[in-house]
Amino acid sequence: MTNASTFRQRMLAGDKLVGTFLKTPTSHATEILGNIGYDFVVIDQEHGPFDRTTSDIALLAARAHDIPALVRVPGPDSILSVLDCGATGVLVPHVKTAAAAREIAALFRYRNGSRGFATSTRAGNYSGVPMWTHIAAADAQMVFVAQIEDPVALDEIDAIAAVEGVDSLFIGRGDLTAAFGDETKDPPAVLRAVELISEAGRKAGKPISVYVGNATEAEWLNSRGATVFVLNSDQGFLRQAATSNLKDVRGKVGGPS
């Protein structure tokens, strides 16, 4: 058993899992994060410059270091390619309705679904896995995280959460904040959305996934029932460390402030 093969089981069991976004299209961040002990990474095709080739390289690094790798795709049309490349699962943005969630969920499954079949891929061990062994493992292990980030989705949130094949609800606070247009700190509409989505997840028995920038946000969202935490990003870590170290060195040797 590998960490990737048990990731869905751990997520559905409510294990507290901490990962991060990958924004830089190389293998190196994946290797470093795997060595450190992060539970998973999320390759960001939606807001990062990952294409199929660079995603494939990052997914190879994830497999080599046995760190589960999800991919945030720009849309459902990209799901098959990242599953074939060996992704543990997919974070799908802008899931607005239960009907859309059902259509997307079908793309993850062979049986009673619509996933295109191939074992000539990394996911099929380059034809090294028998057809039905691959189908059984893939159907049991692939993860579909539905990103809830549109106000209209809140009208159907209970129905979306109840869709078979939706494994987790990801609370997209950034897009919700932008959509509501309230520039105050902690907009009430966004806080209400967090509660609505969290409650829908609890009722449906689906884990809640969230992005957090720091431990304070993680503590708050943990108290609301979140169990899967995407902490910052490789670029965010680079900026924080570079800023802190520059400040430290300037404080010792002087120079421009």
NORURPE-V484762 format. One record per residue. N is the residue number from 0. RES is the residue in one small letter. NEAR is the number of other C-alpha atoms within 10 Angstrom. Layout:
n=N res=RES near=NEAR
n=N res=RES near=NEAR
This chain:
n=0 res=m near=5
n=1 res=t near=10
n=2 res=n near=17
n=3 res=a near=23
n=4 res=s near=17
n=5 res=t near=15
n=6 res=f near=23
n=7 res=r near=20
n=8 res=q near=14
n=9 res=r near=13
n=10 res=m near=20
n=11 res=l near=16
n=12 res=a near=13
n=13 res=g near=16
n=14 res=d near=13
n=15 res=k near=14
n=16 res=l near=17
n=17 res=v near=20
n=18 res=g near=24
n=19 res=t near=26
n=20 res=f near=25
n=21 res=l near=29
n=22 res=k near=20
n=23 res=t near=19
n=24 res=p near=21
n=25 res=t near=17
n=26 res=s near=18
n=27 res=h near=14
n=28 res=a near=21
n=29 res=t near=33
n=30 res=e near=19
n=31 res=i near=14
n=32 res=l near=20
n=33 res=g near=22
n=34 res=n near=12
n=35 res=i near=9
n=36 res=g near=11
n=37 res=y near=17
n=38 res=d near=22
n=39 res=f near=27
n=40 res=v near=28
n=41 res=v near=24
n=42 res=i near=30
n=43 res=d near=24
n=44 res=q near=21
n=45 res=e near=17
n=46 res=h near=12
n=47 res=g near=16
n=48 res=p near=14
n=49 res=f near=22
n=50 res=d near=13
n=51 res=r near=13
n=52 res=t near=11
n=53 res=t near=17
n=54 res=s near=24
n=55 res=d near=22
n=56 res=i near=18
n=57 res=a near=27
n=58 res=l near=28
n=59 res=l near=20
n=60 res=a near=21
n=61 res=a near=27
n=62 res=r near=22
n=63 res=a near=12
n=64 res=h near=16
n=65 res=d near=18
n=66 res=i near=26
n=67 res=p near=27
n=68 res=a near=30
n=69 res=l near=28
n=70 res=v near=27
n=71 res=r near=25
n=72 res=v near=23
n=73 res=p near=17
n=74 res=g near=15
n=75 res=p near=17
n=76 res=d near=10
n=77 res=s near=16
n=78 res=i near=23
n=79 res=l near=17
n=80 res=s near=15
n=81 res=v near=21
n=82 res=l near=24
n=83 res=d near=19
n=84 res=c near=20
n=85 res=g near=25
n=86 res=a near=29
n=87 res=t near=30
n=88 res=g near=25
n=89 res=v near=25
n=90 res=l near=25
n=91 res=v near=24
n=92 res=p near=20
n=93 res=h near=18
n=94 res=v near=24
n=95 res=k near=21
n=96 res=t near=19
n=97 res=a near=19
n=98 res=a near=14
n=99 res=a near=14
n=100 res=a near=24
n=101 res=r near=17
n=102 res=e near=14
n=103 res=i near=24
n=104 res=a near=23
n=105 res=a near=17
n=106 res=l near=20
n=107 res=f near=26
n=108 res=r near=21
n=109 res=y near=16
n=110 res=r near=11
n=111 res=n near=9
n=112 res=g near=16
n=113 res=s near=15
n=114 res=r near=18
n=115 res=g near=12
n=116 res=f near=15
n=117 res=a near=15
n=118 res=t near=17
n=119 res=s near=13
n=120 res=t near=16
n=121 res=r near=19
n=122 res=a near=21
n=123 res=g near=23
n=124 res=n near=14
n=125 res=y near=11
n=126 res=s near=14
n=127 res=g near=13
n=128 res=v near=14
n=129 res=p near=11
n=130 res=m near=13
n=131 res=w near=9
n=132 res=t near=10
n=133 res=h near=20
n=134 res=i near=18
n=135 res=a near=13
n=136 res=a near=13
n=137 res=a near=20
n=138 res=d near=17
n=139 res=a near=15
n=140 res=q near=18
n=141 res=m near=24
n=142 res=v near=26
n=143 res=f near=24
n=144 res=v near=27
n=145 res=a near=28
n=146 res=q near=22
n=147 res=i near=27
n=148 res=e near=24
n=149 res=d near=23
n=150 res=p near=18
n=151 res=v near=12
n=152 res=a near=20
n=153 res=l near=20
n=154 res=d near=13
n=155 res=e near=15
n=156 res=i near=24
n=157 res=d near=19
n=158 res=a near=16
n=159 res=i near=27
n=160 res=a near=28
n=161 res=a near=19
n=162 res=v near=16
n=163 res=e near=12
n=164 res=g near=23
n=165 res=v near=22
n=166 res=d near=24
n=167 res=s near=25
n=168 res=l near=28
n=169 res=f near=28
n=170 res=i near=24
n=171 res=g near=21
n=172 res=r near=20
n=173 res=g near=11
n=174 res=d near=16
n=175 res=l near=21
n=176 res=t near=23
n=177 res=a near=13
n=178 res=a near=13
n=179 res=f near=14
n=180 res=g near=11
n=181 res=d near=14
n=182 res=e near=9
n=183 res=t near=8
n=184 res=k near=7
n=185 res=d near=10
n=186 res=p near=15
n=187 res=p near=13
n=188 res=a near=15
n=189 res=v near=23
n=190 res=l near=13
n=191 res=r near=12
n=192 res=a near=24
n=193 res=v near=24
n=194 res=e near=16
n=195 res=l near=16
n=196 res=i near=23
n=197 res=s near=24
n=198 res=e near=19
n=199 res=a near=23
n=200 res=g near=25
n=201 res=r near=16
n=202 res=k near=12
n=203 res=a near=16
n=204 res=g near=16
n=205 res=k near=22
n=206 res=p near=26
n=207 res=i near=30
n=208 res=s near=27
n=209 res=v near=22
n=210 res=y near=23
n=211 res=v near=21
n=212 res=g near=14
n=213 res=n near=11
n=214 res=a near=10
n=215 res=t near=10
n=216 res=e near=15
n=217 res=a near=21
n=218 res=e near=12
n=219 res=w near=12
n=220 res=l near=22
n=221 res=n near=17
n=222 res=s near=10
n=223 res=r near=15
n=224 res=g near=17
n=225 res=a near=25
n=226 res=t near=22
n=227 res=v near=27
n=228 res=f near=24
n=229 res=v near=22
n=230 res=l near=22
n=231 res=n near=16
n=232 res=s near=23
n=233 res=d near=19
n=234 res=q near=14
n=235 res=g near=16
n=236 res=f near=13
n=237 res=l near=11
n=238 res=r near=12
n=239 res=q near=12
n=240 res=a near=12
n=241 res=a near=12
n=242 res=t near=11
n=243 res=s near=12
n=244 res=n near=12
n=245 res=l near=12
n=246 res=k near=13
n=247 res=d near=12
n=248 res=v near=11
n=249 res=r near=13
n=250 res=g near=11
n=251 res=k near=8
n=252 res=v near=7
n=253 res=g near=10
n=254 res=g near=8
n=255 res=p near=4
n=256 res=s near=7
